[in-house]
Structure formats: C-alpha cells, structure tokens
C-alpha cells in the first residue's frame, strides 16, 4: 500500500485550463487525462490525499452535477481523503456522499506525525518539526519546493498523484 498526494484537480472547471495554461483543449480531455494518470499509478488499496480544489460545482447544484461528481470521484482508485480547499465550498457531507471520500477535513491535518497536509502553503521555519505538503498555488513560480515544503498542485506533478516515497527522497536531497 502506497500513500499519494495531489491538489488542485479542478475537475469540471473550464476556466482553470486558461488560467493555469493547462495543456488541454476541453474539460473532458482534462478530466479523462487526470483520471487515467491517477489510475495508472494508484491501486485499489493505496491511499490518496487530495489537498483541495477537487471539483467545480455549478452555482446551483443539479442532479446531473452531483452524478458527474460521483462518476468522476468513484472512478478514481484507492482510499481517498480530502483536505478542503478554497473552491471546495460545499458541505463536508456532499464530498463523502456515496463514499467518494472516506475523510473530509476543512482544516489542515498532521499525517504520520511529521507531514502537515494543507491546501494553502504554511510558512514554516527551517527548525520546525513538520514538513508541509500543500497545493493552491498551481504553477506560480514564486513558490519553490524546499527543505520544509513541497507543492503538489496538479500542474507541478504532471497531473498525476505523487507518492510519499518520492516526496521523502526529495526531502533527503535538500
């Protein structure tokens, strides 16, 4: 069993393609690419933490919107956990409907007594006892990975969940 991380999927969000210069022509192409990339690395028994901004709902959620959300999230392999982001503005219960996410938190969480999982980056000193794994900033080059943090926004990790082992190797090379 492997643990993975990814943030800022923005499923169903046409605007994110333009705003972040994503290499997709359509929302469907983006959604299908992210789903395929996810399922190519994640197995049924793996764990994936989504660090916010998972799906963009319409302003008034319709039955079709809910069905689309369910179809996308349930097609993703693994045990899924959501740390809500600024675009995850629906009630926590909606995200866990039909067992889409096994755990939903509106707040950052500590994983394995060392990793601070958050949507937005935390400002940590070099002497902090934690390492921040975060999203939110997409491909903003003002934020760089360092000895206290790693950005897992989809644009930075080729729209594919990244394993905890890969992150740990990056920490040890700093």
ZIVENDA-V799129 format. One record per pair of residues at least 12 apart in sequence whose ideal C-beta (glycine too) atoms are under 10 Angstrom apart, sorted by sequence separation. I is the first residue (numbers start at 1). GAP is how many residues later the second one is. If there is no record, write none. Layout:
BEGIN
i:I gap:GAP
i:I gap:GAP
END
This chain:
BEGIN
i:8 gap:12
i:10 gap:12
i:14 gap:12
i:15 gap:12
i:17 gap:12
i:22 gap:12
i:38 gap:12
i:57 gap:12
i:92 gap:12
i:105 gap:12
i:107 gap:12
i:108 gap:12
i:116 gap:12
i:120 gap:12
i:121 gap:12
i:122 gap:12
i:139 gap:12
i:150 gap:12
i:14 gap:13
i:17 gap:13
i:55 gap:13
i:56 gap:13
i:82 gap:13
i:91 gap:13
i:92 gap:13
i:105 gap:13
i:106 gap:13
i:116 gap:13
i:117 gap:13
i:121 gap:13
i:138 gap:13
i:140 gap:13
i:143 gap:13
i:13 gap:14
i:16 gap:14
i:55 gap:14
i:82 gap:14
i:90 gap:14
i:92 gap:14
i:105 gap:14
i:108 gap:14
i:116 gap:14
i:117 gap:14
i:118 gap:14
i:120 gap:14
i:121 gap:14
i:132 gap:14
i:137 gap:14
i:139 gap:14
i:12 gap:15
i:54 gap:15
i:80 gap:15
i:91 gap:15
i:114 gap:15
i:115 gap:15
i:116 gap:15
i:117 gap:15
i:118 gap:15
i:119 gap:15
i:120 gap:15
i:121 gap:15
i:131 gap:15
i:134 gap:15
i:136 gap:15
i:138 gap:15
i:139 gap:15
i:140 gap:15
i:152 gap:15
i:11 gap:16
i:12 gap:16
i:14 gap:16
i:80 gap:16
i:88 gap:16
i:113 gap:16
i:114 gap:16
i:115 gap:16
i:116 gap:16
i:117 gap:16
i:118 gap:16
i:119 gap:16
i:120 gap:16
i:121 gap:16
i:131 gap:16
i:132 gap:16
i:133 gap:16
i:134 gap:16
i:135 gap:16
i:137 gap:16
i:138 gap:16
i:139 gap:16
i:140 gap:16
i:150 gap:16
i:10 gap:17
i:13 gap:17
i:55 gap:17
i:84 gap:17
i:113 gap:17
i:114 gap:17
i:115 gap:17
i:116 gap:17
i:117 gap:17
i:118 gap:17
i:119 gap:17
i:120 gap:17
i:131 gap:17
i:132 gap:17
i:133 gap:17
i:134 gap:17
i:135 gap:17
i:136 gap:17
i:138 gap:17
i:139 gap:17
i:150 gap:17
i:12 gap:18
i:13 gap:18
i:54 gap:18
i:55 gap:18
i:82 gap:18
i:83 gap:18
i:88 gap:18
i:115 gap:18
i:116 gap:18
i:117 gap:18
i:118 gap:18
i:119 gap:18
i:130 gap:18
i:131 gap:18
i:132 gap:18
i:133 gap:18
i:134 gap:18
i:135 gap:18
i:137 gap:18
i:138 gap:18
i:150 gap:18
i:11 gap:19
i:12 gap:19
i:54 gap:19
i:80 gap:19
i:82 gap:19
i:110 gap:19
i:111 gap:19
i:112 gap:19
i:128 gap:19
i:130 gap:19
i:131 gap:19
i:132 gap:19
i:133 gap:19
i:134 gap:19
i:135 gap:19
i:137 gap:19
i:10 gap:20
i:11 gap:20
i:79 gap:20
i:80 gap:20
i:81 gap:20
i:82 gap:20
i:83 gap:20
i:84 gap:20
i:110 gap:20
i:111 gap:20
i:126 gap:20
i:128 gap:20
i:135 gap:20
i:150 gap:20
i:9 gap:21
i:10 gap:21
i:69 gap:21
i:80 gap:21
i:81 gap:21
i:82 gap:21
i:83 gap:21
i:84 gap:21
i:85 gap:21
i:126 gap:21
i:127 gap:21
i:128 gap:21
i:135 gap:21
i:150 gap:21
i:9 gap:22
i:54 gap:22
i:73 gap:22
i:79 gap:22
i:80 gap:22
i:81 gap:22
i:82 gap:22
i:83 gap:22
i:84 gap:22
i:108 gap:22
i:111 gap:22
i:121 gap:22
i:124 gap:22
i:126 gap:22
i:135 gap:22
i:145 gap:22
i:149 gap:22
i:11 gap:23
i:50 gap:23
i:79 gap:23
i:80 gap:23
i:81 gap:23
i:82 gap:23
i:83 gap:23
i:84 gap:23
i:124 gap:23
i:125 gap:23
i:147 gap:23
i:148 gap:23
i:10 gap:24
i:11 gap:24
i:31 gap:24
i:66 gap:24
i:73 gap:24
i:74 gap:24
i:76 gap:24
i:78 gap:24
i:79 gap:24
i:80 gap:24
i:81 gap:24
i:82 gap:24
i:83 gap:24
i:108 gap:24
i:124 gap:24
i:146 gap:24
i:147 gap:24
i:150 gap:24
i:9 gap:25
i:69 gap:25
i:73 gap:25
i:74 gap:25
i:83 gap:25
i:108 gap:25
i:123 gap:25
i:124 gap:25
i:145 gap:25
i:146 gap:25
i:147 gap:25
i:9 gap:26
i:50 gap:26
i:54 gap:26
i:69 gap:26
i:73 gap:26
i:74 gap:26
i:83 gap:26
i:108 gap:26
i:122 gap:26
i:123 gap:26
i:145 gap:26
i:147 gap:26
i:148 gap:26
i:55 gap:27
i:70 gap:27
i:73 gap:27
i:121 gap:27
i:122 gap:27
i:147 gap:27
i:6 gap:28
i:48 gap:28
i:54 gap:28
i:66 gap:28
i:69 gap:28
i:70 gap:28
i:72 gap:28
i:73 gap:28
i:81 gap:28
i:83 gap:28
i:121 gap:28
i:146 gap:28
i:9 gap:29
i:27 gap:29
i:48 gap:29
i:53 gap:29
i:54 gap:29
i:61 gap:29
i:69 gap:29
i:70 gap:29
i:121 gap:29
i:133 gap:29
i:145 gap:29
i:48 gap:30
i:49 gap:30
i:50 gap:30
i:51 gap:30
i:52 gap:30
i:54 gap:30
i:57 gap:30
i:70 gap:30
i:81 gap:30
i:121 gap:30
i:6 gap:31
i:46 gap:31
i:47 gap:31
i:48 gap:31
i:49 gap:31
i:50 gap:31
i:51 gap:31
i:52 gap:31
i:53 gap:31
i:54 gap:31
i:56 gap:31
i:57 gap:31
i:66 gap:31
i:69 gap:31
i:88 gap:31
i:118 gap:31
i:133 gap:31
i:6 gap:32
i:45 gap:32
i:46 gap:32
i:47 gap:32
i:48 gap:32
i:49 gap:32
i:50 gap:32
i:51 gap:32
i:52 gap:32
i:53 gap:32
i:55 gap:32
i:56 gap:32
i:57 gap:32
i:66 gap:32
i:87 gap:32
i:116 gap:32
i:44 gap:33
i:45 gap:33
i:46 gap:33
i:47 gap:33
i:48 gap:33
i:49 gap:33
i:50 gap:33
i:51 gap:33
i:52 gap:33
i:53 gap:33
i:54 gap:33
i:55 gap:33
i:56 gap:33
i:57 gap:33
i:61 gap:33
i:85 gap:33
i:86 gap:33
i:116 gap:33
i:4 gap:34
i:42 gap:34
i:43 gap:34
i:44 gap:34
i:45 gap:34
i:46 gap:34
i:47 gap:34
i:48 gap:34
i:49 gap:34
i:50 gap:34
i:51 gap:34
i:52 gap:34
i:53 gap:34
i:54 gap:34
i:83 gap:34
i:85 gap:34
i:86 gap:34
i:119 gap:34
i:133 gap:34
i:42 gap:35
i:43 gap:35
i:44 gap:35
i:50 gap:35
i:52 gap:35
i:53 gap:35
i:55 gap:35
i:83 gap:35
i:84 gap:35
i:85 gap:35
i:115 gap:35
i:117 gap:35
i:6 gap:36
i:35 gap:36
i:39 gap:36
i:41 gap:36
i:42 gap:36
i:52 gap:36
i:81 gap:36
i:83 gap:36
i:131 gap:36
i:4 gap:37
i:16 gap:37
i:31 gap:37
i:35 gap:37
i:38 gap:37
i:39 gap:37
i:40 gap:37
i:41 gap:37
i:42 gap:37
i:57 gap:37
i:82 gap:37
i:131 gap:37
i:4 gap:38
i:34 gap:38
i:35 gap:38
i:38 gap:38
i:39 gap:38
i:42 gap:38
i:50 gap:38
i:2 gap:39
i:36 gap:39
i:38 gap:39
i:39 gap:39
i:55 gap:39
i:2 gap:40
i:13 gap:40
i:16 gap:40
i:31 gap:40
i:32 gap:40
i:35 gap:40
i:38 gap:40
i:55 gap:40
i:131 gap:40
i:2 gap:41
i:9 gap:41
i:15 gap:41
i:31 gap:41
i:35 gap:41
i:54 gap:41
i:1 gap:42
i:4 gap:42
i:5 gap:42
i:6 gap:42
i:7 gap:42
i:8 gap:42
i:9 gap:42
i:10 gap:42
i:11 gap:42
i:12 gap:42
i:13 gap:42
i:14 gap:42
i:34 gap:42
i:35 gap:42
i:38 gap:42
i:1 gap:43
i:2 gap:43
i:3 gap:43
i:4 gap:43
i:5 gap:43
i:6 gap:43
i:7 gap:43
i:8 gap:43
i:9 gap:43
i:10 gap:43
i:11 gap:43
i:12 gap:43
i:13 gap:43
i:32 gap:43
i:1 gap:44
i:2 gap:44
i:3 gap:44
i:4 gap:44
i:5 gap:44
i:6 gap:44
i:7 gap:44
i:8 gap:44
i:9 gap:44
i:10 gap:44
i:11 gap:44
i:12 gap:44
i:13 gap:44
i:31 gap:44
i:1 gap:45
i:2 gap:45
i:3 gap:45
i:4 gap:45
i:5 gap:45
i:6 gap:45
i:7 gap:45
i:8 gap:45
i:9 gap:45
i:10 gap:45
i:11 gap:45
i:12 gap:45
i:50 gap:45
i:55 gap:45
i:1 gap:46
i:2 gap:46
i:3 gap:46
i:4 gap:46
i:5 gap:46
i:6 gap:46
i:7 gap:46
i:8 gap:46
i:9 gap:46
i:10 gap:46
i:11 gap:46
i:12 gap:46
i:54 gap:46
i:7 gap:47
i:9 gap:47
i:54 gap:47
i:6 gap:48
i:85 gap:49
i:87 gap:49
i:115 gap:49
i:54 gap:50
i:83 gap:50
i:85 gap:50
i:86 gap:50
i:50 gap:51
i:83 gap:51
i:85 gap:51
i:83 gap:52
i:112 gap:52
i:115 gap:52
i:12 gap:53
i:48 gap:53
i:111 gap:53
i:115 gap:53
i:49 gap:54
i:50 gap:54
i:114 gap:54
i:47 gap:55
i:12 gap:56
i:47 gap:56
i:49 gap:56
i:115 gap:56
i:11 gap:57
i:12 gap:57
i:51 gap:57
i:114 gap:57
i:11 gap:58
i:51 gap:58
i:12 gap:60
i:49 gap:60
i:11 gap:61
i:11 gap:62
i:49 gap:62
i:9 gap:63
i:9 gap:64
i:47 gap:64
i:11 gap:65
i:52 gap:65
i:49 gap:66
i:51 gap:66
i:52 gap:66
i:53 gap:66
i:9 gap:67
i:50 gap:67
i:51 gap:67
i:52 gap:67
i:49 gap:68
i:51 gap:68
i:52 gap:68
i:50 gap:69
i:51 gap:69
i:6 gap:70
i:16 gap:71
i:4 gap:73
i:4 gap:74
i:13 gap:74
i:3 gap:75
i:10 gap:75
i:2 gap:76
i:3 gap:76
i:4 gap:76
i:5 gap:76
i:7 gap:76
i:9 gap:76
i:1 gap:77
i:8 gap:77
i:10 gap:77
i:1 gap:78
i:3 gap:78
i:5 gap:78
i:7 gap:78
i:8 gap:79
i:51 gap:82
i:52 gap:82
i:53 gap:82
i:51 gap:83
i:52 gap:83
i:53 gap:83
i:78 gap:83
i:49 gap:84
i:51 gap:84
i:52 gap:84
i:77 gap:84
i:50 gap:85
i:51 gap:85
i:53 gap:85
i:76 gap:85
i:51 gap:100
i:53 gap:100
i:51 gap:101
i:52 gap:101
i:53 gap:101
i:50 gap:102
i:51 gap:102
i:49 gap:103
i:5 gap:106
i:3 gap:108
i:3 gap:109
i:5 gap:110
i:7 gap:110
i:7 gap:111
i:8 gap:111
i:50 gap:111
i:3 gap:112
i:5 gap:112
i:7 gap:112
i:49 gap:112
i:7 gap:113
i:48 gap:113
i:46 gap:115
i:48 gap:115
i:49 gap:115
i:22 gap:116
i:21 gap:117
i:22 gap:117
i:37 gap:117
i:46 gap:117
i:47 gap:117
i:20 gap:118
i:21 gap:118
i:42 gap:118
i:19 gap:119
i:20 gap:119
i:41 gap:119
i:42 gap:119
i:19 gap:120
i:20 gap:120
i:34 gap:120
i:37 gap:120
i:40 gap:120
i:41 gap:120
i:37 gap:121
i:38 gap:121
i:40 gap:121
i:41 gap:121
i:42 gap:121
i:16 gap:122
i:37 gap:122
i:38 gap:122
i:39 gap:122
i:41 gap:122
i:36 gap:123
i:37 gap:123
i:38 gap:123
i:30 gap:124
i:35 gap:124
i:36 gap:124
i:37 gap:124
i:33 gap:125
i:34 gap:125
i:7 gap:126
i:9 gap:126
i:33 gap:126
i:34 gap:126
i:7 gap:127
i:8 gap:127
i:33 gap:127
i:34 gap:127
i:5 gap:128
i:7 gap:128
i:8 gap:128
i:10 gap:128
i:5 gap:129
i:6 gap:129
i:7 gap:129
i:8 gap:129
i:30 gap:129
i:5 gap:130
i:7 gap:130
i:8 gap:130
i:7 gap:131
i:8 gap:131
i:22 gap:132
i:23 gap:132
i:20 gap:133
i:22 gap:133
i:20 gap:134
i:21 gap:134
i:20 gap:135
i:24 gap:135
i:23 gap:136
i:22 gap:137
i:16 gap:138
i:16 gap:139
i:8 gap:143
i:10 gap:143
i:7 gap:144
i:8 gap:144
i:9 gap:144
i:10 gap:144
i:5 gap:145
i:7 gap:145
i:8 gap:145
i:9 gap:145
i:6 gap:146
i:7 gap:146
i:8 gap:146
i:5 gap:147
i:6 gap:147
i:7 gap:147
i:8 gap:147
i:4 gap:148
i:6 gap:148
i:7 gap:148
i:8 gap:148
i:7 gap:149
i:8 gap:149
i:6 gap:150
i:7 gap:150
i:9 gap:150
i:6 gap:151
i:8 gap:151
i:5 gap:152
i:9 gap:152
i:4 gap:153
i:6 gap:153
i:6 gap:154
i:7 gap:154
i:6 gap:155
i:4 gap:156
i:5 gap:156
i:6 gap:156
i:4 gap:157
i:5 gap:157
i:3 gap:158
i:4 gap:158
i:5 gap:158
i:2 gap:159
i:4 gap:159
i:5 gap:159
i:3 gap:160
i:4 gap:160
i:2 gap:161
i:3 gap:161
i:4 gap:161
i:5 gap:161
i:2 gap:162
i:3 gap:162
i:4 gap:162
i:5 gap:162
i:2 gap:163
i:4 gap:163
i:2 gap:164
i:3 gap:164
END
